[in-house]
């Protein structure tokens, strides 16, 4: 069991537009979690961290599949079709 603790990463504020009903619900949940001794902002931050990792992973997989299929870096399908047919446009 280690005694040393890592420094927490500096946090910053972001602005995110959400439906008014969600904002109201989050405000109510924050009051309730504060009263119950929980940290809703920390929970939301952890959820956003997992979301960012999942999105990054899915984008990386998508990019890898596109590269394997020969679509990586092409601006549109017409140019790729012309080249694959052996005709120059």
Buried (B, 14 or more C-beta within 10 A) or exposed (E): EEEEEEEEEEEEEEEEEEEEEEEEEBEEBBEEBEEEEEEBEEEEEEEEEEEEEEEEEEEEEEEEEEEEEEEEEEEEEEEBEEEEEEEEE
